[in-house]
Amino acid sequence: MITLSKSKRIFLSATILGLAVSFSGFVSAQSPKIEEGFD
């Protein structure tokens, strides 16, 4: 039971971390286009 909840917590935190990394990567990929648009 304890190991199950621990693995669930690790999986959840890993999923959140993956989403945050992909989101920051998407934002940094869009940044140059936005800066060029303002220029």
Steps between C-alpha positions, in 0.01 A plus 500: 500500500775742596712408197196542274429852625870586477520380139180690420649814652821454300302441180285808566798725571680363192196574285475855635874549447471374141210734430691795648810420290301462177304820576817702567652354182191605302513851648872541426436375145228762453704785653712585190189528284334732753814717526525523120135602486561786743805617307 
